[in-house]
Amino acid sequence: MPECARSVTTRSPRPSATSPPLVVVMSEHQLMRDTVRTALHSLRFATTSLSTPATADQFKDLRPRLAGMRPAAGVLICDLRGAANLHRAAAVINGLDLDWVVLANVRPGLIWGAILDAGAAAVLEATVHPQELADTLDSVVAKRPAPTSDVANQVAQAWRNLSPRQRHVLHCIAALSPKEMEVLVALYEGDPVQVIARRSGVSESTVRSQVRSLLRKVDASSQIQAVATYREANEWLNG
């Protein structure tokens, strides 16, 4: 894991008199999981590696596995660029009962506030120094407030300062199911219902039902309006 530019105080490795806390390291990319695991092992954490679930069945299968492991915390390494990626990260945070520290590939901004609002225990840049990640995990495992920087406080305040309309739109999008979000992204990319159905292996009537459901959730009267809402949310989050 690359070291970030800011200065961080270095501490001695944690004592090994007691069993080290188990931390789940989750990402779609094995190389990223392995890099973070290696860094945490050097700081005396026990770790296990899991791929990020993407479907309802994968979430269902993963919950009892996590319950059996009894991890103390999780590190979620994810792409937070755009509403769709934010939605996927929030699904992990809300769908898997664990205190999550998010390593984000975006600079501090509104989307950091969004992921904290979704329930993350803390969010750090993916280039964070391993010791800073360890300090944050120590706090999360001990159920203490995670260390916060001035930047993190600023982005959290920016999230709280959203206009009522912005907050309403983002919460509407957050309410979509993973499949509804997938359909909305496909519509945004210009795919017609027939193409979405064929690619997903379902009937056109199933996709049309999903479209009706997502239109209702995002307060849109048409696919065009829903796509415009999605575009607007991306502009806010990536601004």
matplotlib code that plots the C-alpha trace (Angstrom):
import matplotlib.pyplot as plt

x = [0.0, 1.6, 2.5, 0.6, 2.4, 1.3, 3.5, 2.3, 3.8, 5.2, 4.5, 6.0, 4.0, 1.1, 1.9, 1.1, 0.1, -3.5, -5.0, -4.9, -8.2, -9.5, -10.0, -11.9, -10.2, -12.7, -12.2, -13.1, -9.3, -7.2, -4.0, -5.4, -6.6, -3.2, -1.4, -3.5, -3.4, 0.4, 0.5, -1.8, 0.0, 3.2, 1.3, 0.1, -3.5, -5.0, -6.8, -9.0, -9.6, -13.0, -14.2, -16.9, -20.3, -22.3, -25.6, -28.3, -27.2, -23.6, -24.7, -26.9, -24.0, -21.5, -23.5, -23.3, -19.6, -18.9, -20.9, -18.8, -15.6, -16.6, -14.3, -13.7, -13.8, -13.6, -11.6, -13.5, -11.3, -13.6, -14.0, -16.3, -16.4, -20.1, -23.4, -23.4, -20.1, -21.3, -24.5, -22.4, -20.2, -23.3, -24.8, -21.8, -21.8, -25.6, -25.8, -23.0, -23.1, -19.6, -17.8, -16.3, -13.3, -13.5, -10.3, -11.5, -9.8, -11.1, -9.9, -11.8, -15.1, -18.8, -18.7, -16.7, -19.6, -22.0, -20.2, -20.0, -23.7, -24.3, -22.8, -19.0, -17.0, -14.3, -13.1, -9.5, -7.6, -6.4, -2.9, -3.0, 0.0, -0.4, 0.1, -2.8, -5.0, -3.9, -4.7, -8.1, -8.8, -7.6, -10.3, -13.0, -12.3, -12.3, -15.6, -14.0, -14.6, -12.3, -9.6, -10.8, -8.8, -9.8, -10.5, -12.8, -14.7, -15.1, -16.5, -18.9, -20.1, -20.5, -22.7, -24.8, -25.1, -26.7, -29.9, -33.2, -33.4, -29.9, -30.4, -33.8, -32.3, -29.3, -31.4, -33.9, -31.0, -29.6, -33.0, -32.7, -31.9, -28.7, -30.6, -32.6, -29.3, -27.9, -30.9, -30.7, -27.0, -27.8, -30.5, -28.0, -25.6, -28.3, -29.3, -32.9, -35.0, -34.5, -30.7, -30.8, -33.1, -31.0, -27.7, -29.3, -30.9, -34.4, -37.6, -38.4, -41.4, -39.1, -36.9, -39.9, -41.1, -37.7, -37.9, -41.3, -40.0, -36.9, -39.0, -41.2, -38.3, -36.5, -39.7, -39.4, -42.3, -40.2, -36.9, -35.5, -36.2, -34.7, -31.5, -31.4, -31.7, -28.9, -26.7, -27.4, -26.4, -23.1, -22.3, -22.9, -20.8, -18.0, -18.0]
y = [0.0, 3.3, 5.8, 9.0, 12.4, 13.6, 13.0, 10.2, 9.4, 5.8, 3.6, 0.2, -2.9, -3.8, -6.2, -9.9, -11.0, -11.3, -12.7, -10.1, -8.8, -10.4, -7.9, -8.7, -7.1, -6.8, -5.7, -6.8, -6.9, -9.6, -7.6, -4.8, -7.2, -8.9, -5.5, -4.4, -7.8, -7.7, -4.3, -5.2, -8.4, -6.4, -4.5, -7.7, -7.9, -11.2, -10.8, -12.7, -11.8, -11.7, -10.6, -7.9, -9.4, -8.1, -10.1, -10.9, -14.6, -13.6, -11.4, -14.3, -16.8, -14.4, -13.4, -16.8, -17.0, -13.7, -14.6, -17.7, -15.8, -13.2, -10.4, -7.3, -4.9, -4.7, -2.8, -2.1, -1.1, 0.4, 2.7, 5.5, 7.4, 8.0, 7.2, 3.5, 2.7, 4.6, 2.5, -0.8, 0.3, 1.3, -2.1, -3.8, -1.4, -1.9, -5.5, -7.0, -6.4, -5.1, -1.9, -0.9, 1.4, 2.4, 3.0, 5.2, 5.9, 9.5, 12.6, 14.0, 15.5, 15.2, 11.5, 10.9, 12.5, 10.3, 7.1, 8.2, 8.9, 5.4, 4.0, 3.7, 3.9, 5.9, 6.7, 7.1, 7.6, 4.4, 5.7, 6.0, 5.0, 1.6, 3.0, 5.4, 2.6, 0.6, 3.5, 3.8, 0.1, 0.2, 2.8, 1.0, -2.3, -0.6, 1.1, 4.5, 7.3, 6.9, 9.6, 12.4, 14.9, 18.5, 17.3, 14.5, 17.0, 19.4, 16.8, 15.5, 19.1, 19.5, 16.4, 17.8, 21.1, 19.6, 21.3, 19.4, 18.5, 17.2, 15.1, 13.8, 12.8, 11.0, 9.2, 8.1, 6.6, 4.9, 3.2, 1.3, -2.4, -3.6, -4.9, -1.6, 0.3, -1.9, -1.2, 2.5, 2.6, 0.6, 3.2, 6.0, 4.3, 4.2, 0.6, -0.2, -2.6, -5.4, -5.2, -5.1, -8.2, -10.2, -9.3, -10.2, -13.4, -12.3, -11.4, -7.9, -7.8, -8.4, -5.5, -3.3, -4.1, -3.1, 0.1, 0.9, 0.2, 2.4, 5.3, 5.2, 5.2, 8.2, 10.2, 10.1, 10.0, 8.6, 6.9, 10.2, 11.9, 9.0, 9.2, 13.0, 12.4, 9.9, 12.3, 15.1, 12.9, 12.0, 15.7, 16.5, 13.6, 14.0, 17.8]
z = [0.0, -1.0, 1.6, 1.4, 1.3, 4.7, 7.8, 10.2, 13.6, 13.6, 16.5, 17.5, 16.4, 18.6, 21.5, 20.7, 24.3, 23.2, 20.1, 17.3, 16.1, 12.9, 10.1, 6.8, 3.8, 0.9, -2.7, -6.2, -6.9, -5.3, -5.7, -3.7, -1.0, -0.8, -0.6, 2.4, 4.1, 3.9, 5.4, 8.3, 9.0, 9.5, 12.2, 13.9, 12.7, 11.7, 8.3, 5.9, 2.3, 0.6, -2.8, -2.8, -3.2, -6.1, -6.1, -3.6, -3.5, -2.8, 0.1, 1.4, 1.2, 2.8, 5.9, 7.7, 6.8, 8.4, 11.4, 11.9, 11.5, 14.1, 12.6, 14.7, 11.7, 7.9, 5.4, 2.2, -0.8, -3.4, -6.4, -5.2, -8.5, -9.3, -7.8, -9.0, -7.2, -4.1, -4.2, -4.3, -1.4, 0.6, -0.1, 1.6, 4.5, 5.1, 4.0, 6.1, 9.8, 10.4, 11.2, 7.9, 7.3, 3.6, 1.5, -1.3, -4.6, -4.8, -3.1, -0.1, -1.2, -1.1, -1.8, 1.4, 3.3, 1.4, 2.4, 6.0, 5.9, 4.6, 7.8, 7.3, 10.5, 8.7, 5.2, 4.2, 1.0, -0.6, -0.5, 3.3, 5.3, 6.9, 10.4, 9.9, 8.8, 11.8, 14.2, 12.7, 13.0, 16.6, 17.3, 15.4, 17.1, 20.5, 19.7, 20.0, 17.5, 14.6, 14.4, 12.2, 10.2, 9.3, 5.8, 6.9, 9.1, 6.2, 3.8, 6.5, 7.0, 3.2, 3.2, 6.0, 4.1, 1.0, -0.2, 0.5, -3.2, -3.4, -0.3, -1.5, -4.9, -3.4, -0.9, -3.6, -5.6, -2.4, -2.0, -5.3, -5.2, -6.8, -9.9, -10.2, -10.0, -12.7, -15.0, -14.3, -15.3, -18.4, -19.3, -18.7, -21.1, -23.8, -23.7, -24.6, -22.5, -25.1, -24.8, -21.0, -20.9, -23.3, -21.4, -18.0, -19.2, -18.2, -20.0, -21.2, -18.9, -16.0, -17.0, -17.6, -14.1, -12.7, -14.6, -13.2, -9.7, -10.1, -11.6, -8.6, -6.2, -7.9, -8.3, -12.1, -14.6, -17.5, -18.3, -19.6, -16.3, -14.3, -16.4, -15.9, -12.2, -12.2, -14.2, -11.8, -8.8, -10.5, -11.1, -7.4, -6.2, -8.5, -8.4]

ax = plt.figure().add_subplot(projection="3d")
ax.plot(x, y, z, "-o")
ax.set_aspect("equal")
plt.show()
